[in-house]
Amino acid sequence: MTSIDVVVTGLGATTPLGGDVASTWDAMVAGRSGVSSLTQEWAEQLPVRIAAQLAVEPSEVLERVRLRRLDRSEAIALIAAKQAWADAGLEGAGLDQERLAVSIGSGIGGAITLLQQDDILEQSGPRRVSPHTVPMLMPNGPAAHVGLEFGAKAGVRAMASACATGAEALALGLDLIRLGRADVVVAGSTEAVVHPLPIAGFASMRAMSTRNDDPERASRPWDKNRDGFVLGEGAGAIILERADHAAARGARVIARFAGAGVTSDGYDIVQPDPECRGGIRAMQMAIRDAGLTGADIKHVNAHATSTPVGDMGEIRGIRAAIGDHPVITSTKSMTGHLLGAAGALESIATILAIRDGVVPPTINLDDPDDALDLDVAALKARQLDIPAAINNSFGFGGHNVAVVFTRP
């Protein structure tokens, strides 16, 4: 365990539940769903016609002339990061930019730009392709734009580890500060791929819910009637800061980022290890890194996506790594699965659960799986004293990341 403490001083998000952290958190605690029917013409022939789309369009926040040069994933990363920056009181703080880093990832990147520009190429020829295409589709684009926004010069990192991306970006930010390479890191992740091709691809894998006639009840982690995840979009950003640096500038500290664990399954490109062995090691590693034991962890924001196999494997993993005492939840029941952005948003939810002493509910858990033998905050929020909590993120390719937060 390192002697350098890392704290959280700012949060930002734009999600299917709200255009900022406050509105998103209020909706989570209230148990509201952000899933709705896709009304776009292109969705009519798809087997899946539901998704968790942004509550606030980027065009309502950023100038249209700027949006023309940004992929949707880049735009919402910038929106979330600017919120977090303001929330941390960093505007006009006179930071040493050579001690400021960015760690923002995306599981898929600028896919919408790639697909749209390919359509233009096919229909109108190469001269009509936008000169901004490559900067808009490149996977480091979100991180790069955030770095440019704040003048970060201690490194701009772009993580890509599927659905574990957001949590791994946070873990990298933790390492950068502990290693003395930065004092402040803007960390998080973004995803915006509500588009026919990704939806068709996931649907062909039979990974997505087909509950088209009941969108708000489609995402149902741990329920016997779960039939796959619901695609979501959004971005989350967290300001990580060296504790003594935050103290020196009189910053408000929201939580302590106490530890992280990163492992890989070595099992399958898509299927999780049914015994969750990599997830168990990630949770154990994060808890050790935080200088805690499993008994200290009172709450788990689970990865639980509402898939038949993955949900229950994680339950076994939590029991093995932590015990049967934590109150667990899956906020994906409300937000859908934000893919690469999930880890950042769910880390924000974990931090706020500690701050407010409340576990947001897992909605739609009407008929729990017979093997669900842990305490879930089902259907409504649960008041709980939470000194320490863990967020799990597991991704295609066997990526496993667990992050631990504690009270300041």
C-alpha positions as CSV (number, residue, x, y, z in Angstrom):
1,M,0.0,0.0,0.0
2,T,1.4,3.4,-1.0
3,S,1.8,6.3,1.4
4,I,0.3,8.7,-1.1
5,D,-3.4,9.3,-0.6
6,V,-5.6,10.0,-3.6
7,V,-8.9,11.7,-3.2
8,V,-11.9,12.6,-5.3
9,T,-12.6,16.3,-5.6
10,G,-15.0,16.6,-8.5
11,L,-17.7,14.6,-10.4
12,G,-19.3,15.1,-13.8
13,A,-21.7,13.1,-15.9
14,T,-24.3,13.1,-18.7
15,T,-26.4,10.0,-18.8
16,P,-29.8,8.5,-19.7
17,L,-31.0,9.7,-16.3
18,G,-29.9,13.3,-16.4
19,G,-27.6,15.9,-17.9
20,D,-25.5,16.1,-14.8
21,V,-24.5,14.3,-11.7
22,A,-27.2,15.7,-9.4
23,S,-30.1,14.9,-11.7
24,T,-28.6,11.4,-12.5
25,W,-28.2,10.6,-8.8
26,D,-31.7,11.8,-7.9
27,A,-33.2,9.6,-10.6
28,M,-31.1,6.6,-9.4
29,V,-32.1,7.0,-5.8
30,A,-35.7,7.3,-6.9
31,G,-35.5,4.2,-9.0
32,R,-36.4,5.7,-12.4
33,S,-35.5,4.0,-15.6
34,G,-33.7,5.8,-18.5
35,V,-34.6,3.1,-21.0
36,S,-37.1,4.0,-23.8
37,S,-38.2,2.9,-27.3
38,L,-36.0,3.8,-30.3
39,T,-38.2,6.0,-32.5
40,Q,-35.7,6.6,-35.2
41,E,-36.6,5.3,-38.6
42,W,-33.5,3.1,-38.8
43,A,-34.6,1.1,-35.8
44,E,-37.8,-0.2,-37.3
45,Q,-36.3,-3.4,-38.8
46,L,-34.0,-4.2,-35.8
47,P,-34.7,-7.1,-33.5
48,V,-33.9,-4.8,-30.6
49,R,-35.7,-1.4,-30.6
50,I,-35.0,-0.1,-27.1
51,A,-32.0,1.7,-25.6
52,A,-31.0,4.1,-22.8
53,Q,-30.4,7.3,-24.6
54,L,-29.1,10.6,-23.2
55,A,-31.5,12.6,-21.2
56,V,-29.9,15.9,-22.5
57,E,-28.6,16.1,-26.0
58,P,-25.0,17.5,-26.4
59,S,-26.4,20.2,-28.7
60,E,-28.2,21.7,-25.6
61,V,-24.8,22.2,-23.9
62,L,-22.1,22.7,-26.6
63,E,-22.1,25.2,-29.5
64,R,-23.2,23.6,-32.7
65,V,-20.1,24.8,-34.6
66,R,-18.0,22.9,-32.1
67,L,-20.1,19.8,-32.3
68,R,-19.5,19.5,-36.0
69,R,-15.9,18.6,-35.2
70,L,-16.7,16.2,-32.4
71,D,-17.9,12.6,-32.4
72,R,-20.8,12.1,-30.0
73,S,-18.5,10.2,-27.6
74,E,-16.0,13.1,-27.7
75,A,-18.7,15.7,-27.1
76,I,-20.2,14.0,-24.0
77,A,-16.7,13.2,-22.6
78,L,-16.0,16.9,-22.8
79,I,-19.3,17.8,-21.2
80,A,-18.7,15.4,-18.2
81,A,-15.1,16.6,-17.8
82,K,-16.1,20.3,-17.8
83,Q,-18.7,19.6,-15.1
84,A,-16.1,17.7,-13.0
85,W,-13.6,20.4,-13.4
86,A,-16.0,23.0,-12.2
87,D,-17.2,20.8,-9.4
88,A,-13.7,20.5,-8.1
89,G,-13.2,24.2,-8.1
90,L,-10.4,24.0,-10.6
91,E,-11.5,26.9,-12.8
92,G,-8.9,29.6,-12.3
93,A,-7.0,27.5,-9.7
94,G,-3.7,28.1,-11.5
95,L,-2.8,24.4,-11.7
96,D,0.7,23.4,-12.9
97,Q,-0.3,21.9,-16.3
98,E,2.8,19.8,-16.3
99,R,1.3,18.0,-13.3
100,L,-2.1,17.6,-14.8
101,A,-3.0,14.3,-16.6
102,V,-6.0,12.8,-18.4
103,S,-7.1,9.2,-18.3
104,I,-10.3,8.8,-20.3
105,G,-11.3,5.8,-22.3
106,S,-14.0,4.4,-24.6
107,G,-14.8,0.8,-25.3
108,I,-15.6,1.4,-29.0
109,G,-14.7,5.0,-29.7
110,G,-16.0,7.1,-32.6
111,A,-18.1,4.4,-34.3
112,I,-20.9,6.7,-35.2
113,T,-18.6,9.0,-37.1
114,L,-16.9,6.0,-38.9
115,L,-20.3,4.6,-40.0
116,Q,-21.8,7.9,-41.0
117,Q,-18.7,8.9,-43.0
118,D,-18.6,5.5,-44.7
119,D,-22.2,6.1,-45.8
120,I,-21.2,9.4,-47.3
121,L,-18.3,7.8,-49.0
122,E,-20.5,5.2,-50.6
123,Q,-23.3,7.5,-51.6
124,S,-21.5,10.7,-52.6
125,G,-17.8,9.9,-53.1
126,P,-14.5,10.7,-51.3
127,R,-14.7,14.4,-51.8
128,R,-17.7,14.6,-49.5
129,V,-16.0,12.9,-46.6
130,S,-15.4,15.3,-43.7
131,P,-11.8,16.4,-43.1
132,H,-12.5,15.9,-39.4
133,T,-13.2,12.2,-39.8
134,V,-10.0,10.8,-38.4
135,P,-9.8,13.0,-35.3
136,M,-13.5,12.2,-34.7
137,L,-13.2,8.5,-35.0
138,M,-9.9,7.9,-33.3
139,P,-10.2,6.1,-29.9
140,N,-8.0,8.6,-28.1
141,G,-10.2,11.5,-29.3
142,P,-12.2,11.9,-26.1
143,A,-9.1,12.0,-23.9
144,A,-7.3,14.3,-26.4
145,H,-10.2,16.8,-26.4
146,V,-10.4,16.8,-22.6
147,G,-6.6,17.3,-22.4
148,L,-6.7,20.2,-24.8
149,E,-9.6,21.8,-23.0
150,F,-7.5,22.0,-19.8
151,G,-4.0,22.1,-21.2
152,A,-2.9,18.8,-19.6
153,K,0.8,18.1,-20.1
154,A,1.5,15.2,-17.8
155,G,0.1,12.7,-20.3
156,V,-3.2,12.0,-22.0
157,R,-4.1,8.3,-21.7
158,A,-6.9,6.5,-23.6
159,M,-7.9,3.2,-22.1
160,A,-9.8,0.6,-24.1
161,S,-10.8,-2.5,-22.3
162,A,-14.4,-3.0,-23.3
163,C,-16.9,-2.7,-20.4
164,A,-14.1,-2.4,-17.9
165,T,-12.7,0.7,-19.6
166,G,-14.0,3.3,-17.2
167,A,-12.8,1.6,-14.0
168,E,-9.5,0.8,-15.6
169,A,-9.1,4.5,-16.6
170,L,-9.6,5.4,-13.0
171,A,-7.1,2.7,-11.8
172,L,-4.5,4.2,-14.2
173,G,-5.2,7.7,-12.8
174,L,-4.7,6.3,-9.3
175,D,-1.3,4.9,-10.4
176,L,-0.2,8.1,-12.1
177,I,-0.7,10.1,-8.9
178,R,0.9,7.4,-6.7
179,L,3.9,7.2,-9.0
180,G,4.4,10.9,-8.7
181,R,3.7,11.6,-12.3
182,A,0.7,13.9,-11.7
183,D,-1.0,15.8,-8.9
184,V,-4.4,15.9,-10.6
185,V,-6.0,13.5,-13.1
186,V,-9.2,14.0,-15.0
187,A,-10.3,10.3,-15.2
188,G,-13.4,8.6,-16.6
189,S,-14.9,7.2,-19.8
190,T,-17.5,7.7,-22.5
191,E,-19.6,5.7,-24.9
192,A,-22.1,6.7,-27.6
193,V,-22.9,3.9,-30.1
194,V,-26.7,3.8,-30.2
195,H,-26.6,2.9,-33.9
196,P,-28.1,0.1,-36.0
197,L,-24.8,-1.8,-36.6
198,P,-23.7,-2.2,-32.9
199,I,-27.3,-3.0,-31.9
200,A,-27.6,-5.6,-34.7
201,G,-24.2,-7.1,-33.7
202,F,-25.0,-7.4,-30.1
203,A,-28.5,-8.8,-31.0
204,S,-26.9,-11.4,-33.2
205,M,-24.9,-12.6,-30.2
206,R,-28.2,-12.8,-28.3
207,A,-26.7,-10.6,-25.6
208,M,-29.4,-7.9,-25.6
209,S,-32.9,-7.8,-24.2
210,T,-35.7,-8.1,-26.8
211,R,-38.4,-6.7,-24.4
212,N,-39.3,-4.1,-27.0
213,D,-42.8,-3.6,-25.7
214,D,-41.8,-2.9,-22.1
215,P,-38.5,-0.9,-22.3
216,E,-38.5,0.5,-18.8
217,R,-38.6,-3.1,-17.4
218,A,-36.2,-4.6,-19.9
219,S,-33.0,-4.3,-17.8
220,R,-33.5,-6.7,-14.8
221,P,-30.3,-7.9,-13.3
222,W,-30.6,-11.1,-11.2
223,D,-34.2,-11.6,-12.1
224,K,-35.3,-15.0,-13.4
225,N,-36.8,-13.4,-16.5
226,R,-33.7,-11.4,-17.5
227,D,-32.9,-11.8,-21.2
228,G,-29.9,-9.6,-21.9
229,F,-28.6,-6.1,-21.4
230,V,-30.0,-2.8,-22.7
231,L,-27.6,-0.6,-24.6
232,G,-27.0,2.8,-23.0
233,E,-24.9,5.9,-23.8
234,G,-23.2,8.5,-21.6
235,A,-20.0,9.7,-20.0
236,G,-18.6,10.1,-16.5
237,A,-15.6,12.1,-15.3
238,I,-13.9,12.1,-11.9
239,I,-11.2,14.5,-10.7
240,L,-8.6,12.5,-8.8
241,E,-6.1,14.5,-6.8
242,R,-3.2,14.0,-4.5
243,A,-4.6,14.5,-1.1
244,D,-2.0,17.0,0.1
245,H,-2.4,19.0,-3.1
246,A,-6.2,19.1,-2.6
247,A,-5.6,20.2,1.0
248,A,-3.2,22.9,0.0
249,R,-5.8,24.6,-2.2
250,G,-8.6,24.1,0.3
251,A,-10.6,21.7,-2.0
252,R,-13.7,19.9,-0.8
253,V,-13.0,16.2,-0.7
254,I,-15.9,13.9,-1.7
255,A,-14.2,10.5,-1.1
256,R,-10.9,8.7,-0.9
257,F,-9.9,6.5,-3.8
258,A,-8.4,3.8,-1.7
259,G,-7.5,1.0,-4.0
260,A,-7.8,-0.8,-7.4
261,G,-7.4,-4.3,-8.7
262,V,-6.9,-5.2,-12.4
263,T,-6.8,-8.8,-13.7
264,S,-7.7,-10.8,-16.8
265,D,-9.5,-14.1,-17.2
266,G,-7.5,-15.9,-19.9
267,Y,-10.8,-17.7,-20.6
268,D,-12.8,-16.4,-23.6
269,I,-13.2,-13.4,-25.8
270,V,-16.9,-12.9,-24.9
271,Q,-18.0,-15.4,-22.1
272,P,-17.0,-14.5,-18.6
273,D,-15.4,-17.2,-16.4
274,P,-18.5,-18.8,-14.8
275,E,-16.6,-19.1,-11.5
276,C,-15.6,-15.4,-11.7
277,R,-12.0,-16.3,-10.7
278,G,-10.5,-13.2,-12.4
279,G,-13.2,-11.0,-10.8
280,I,-12.4,-12.5,-7.4
281,R,-8.8,-11.7,-7.8
282,A,-9.5,-8.2,-8.9
283,M,-11.8,-7.6,-5.8
284,Q,-9.2,-9.1,-3.5
285,M,-6.4,-7.1,-5.0
286,A,-8.4,-3.8,-4.7
287,I,-9.3,-4.5,-1.1
288,R,-5.6,-5.3,-0.2
289,D,-4.5,-2.2,-2.1
290,A,-6.8,-0.1,0.0
291,G,-5.4,-1.6,3.2
292,L,-8.8,-3.1,4.1
293,T,-10.4,-6.5,4.5
294,G,-13.6,-7.9,3.0
295,A,-15.4,-7.2,6.3
296,D,-14.8,-3.4,5.7
297,I,-16.7,-3.4,2.4
298,K,-20.4,-2.6,3.2
299,H,-21.6,-2.0,-0.4
300,V,-20.9,-3.3,-3.9
301,N,-22.0,-1.6,-7.1
302,A,-22.0,-4.8,-9.1
303,H,-21.2,-5.1,-12.8
304,A,-24.5,-7.2,-13.2
305,T,-25.7,-6.4,-16.8
306,S,-28.9,-8.5,-16.8
307,T,-27.4,-11.4,-18.8
308,P,-28.2,-15.0,-17.8
309,V,-24.6,-16.1,-17.3
310,G,-22.7,-13.1,-16.1
311,D,-25.0,-12.0,-13.3
312,M,-24.8,-15.1,-11.1
313,G,-21.1,-15.7,-11.7
314,E,-20.5,-12.3,-10.1
315,I,-22.7,-13.2,-7.1
316,R,-20.5,-16.2,-6.5
317,G,-17.4,-14.0,-6.9
318,I,-18.6,-11.3,-4.4
319,R,-19.4,-14.0,-1.8
320,A,-15.9,-15.5,-2.2
321,A,-13.9,-12.3,-2.3
322,I,-15.8,-10.2,0.2
323,G,-18.4,-12.2,2.0
324,D,-22.2,-12.3,2.4
325,H,-22.6,-9.1,4.3
326,P,-22.5,-6.2,1.7
327,V,-25.6,-4.7,0.3
328,I,-25.3,-4.9,-3.4
329,T,-27.0,-3.2,-6.3
330,S,-26.9,-2.9,-10.1
331,T,-27.6,0.6,-11.3
332,K,-27.6,-0.8,-14.9
333,S,-31.2,-1.7,-14.1
334,M,-31.9,2.0,-14.6
335,T,-29.2,3.3,-16.9
336,G,-28.8,0.3,-19.2
337,H,-25.3,-0.8,-20.0
338,L,-23.0,2.1,-21.0
339,L,-20.3,-0.3,-22.2
340,G,-17.0,1.5,-21.8
341,A,-18.6,4.3,-19.8
342,A,-20.2,2.0,-17.3
343,G,-17.2,1.9,-14.9
344,A,-17.0,5.7,-14.6
345,L,-20.7,6.2,-14.0
346,E,-21.0,3.4,-11.5
347,S,-17.9,4.6,-9.7
348,I,-19.7,8.0,-9.3
349,A,-22.7,6.1,-8.0
350,T,-20.5,4.3,-5.5
351,I,-18.9,7.5,-4.3
352,L,-22.3,9.2,-3.8
353,A,-23.6,6.1,-2.0
354,I,-20.8,6.6,0.5
355,R,-21.4,10.3,0.7
356,D,-25.1,10.1,1.2
357,G,-25.4,6.8,3.1
358,V,-27.8,5.3,0.6
359,V,-27.7,2.4,-1.8
360,P,-29.6,3.0,-5.0
361,P,-32.1,0.3,-5.9
362,T,-32.0,-2.5,-8.4
363,I,-35.3,-2.0,-10.1
364,N,-37.2,-4.7,-12.0
365,L,-36.0,-7.4,-9.6
366,D,-39.5,-8.9,-9.3
367,D,-38.6,-12.6,-9.2
368,P,-35.0,-13.1,-8.0
369,D,-32.9,-15.9,-9.4
370,D,-32.9,-18.9,-7.0
371,A,-29.1,-18.7,-6.7
372,L,-29.2,-15.0,-5.6
373,D,-28.2,-15.4,-2.0
374,L,-26.8,-11.9,-1.2
375,D,-28.6,-8.9,0.1
376,V,-29.7,-6.7,-2.8
377,A,-31.3,-3.3,-2.4
378,A,-34.2,-4.5,-4.6
379,L,-36.9,-2.1,-6.0
380,K,-36.2,0.8,-3.6
381,A,-33.2,2.6,-2.2
382,R,-31.7,1.4,1.1
383,Q,-30.3,3.7,3.8
384,L,-26.9,2.3,4.9
385,D,-23.8,3.5,6.7
386,I,-21.1,3.0,4.2
387,P,-17.5,3.6,5.3
388,A,-16.1,1.7,2.2
389,A,-17.5,0.4,-1.0
390,I,-16.4,-1.4,-4.2
391,N,-17.4,-1.0,-7.8
392,N,-16.9,-4.0,-10.2
393,S,-16.4,-3.7,-14.0
394,F,-15.9,-6.8,-16.2
395,G,-15.5,-6.6,-20.0
396,F,-15.3,-8.7,-23.2
397,G,-11.9,-10.1,-23.5
398,G,-11.8,-11.1,-19.9
399,H,-11.0,-7.7,-18.4
400,N,-11.7,-7.4,-14.7
401,V,-11.4,-4.2,-12.6
402,A,-12.5,-3.5,-9.1
403,V,-12.1,-0.1,-7.4
404,V,-12.5,0.8,-3.8
405,F,-13.6,4.1,-2.4
406,T,-13.9,5.1,1.3
407,R,-15.0,8.1,3.2
408,P,-12.6,11.1,3.1
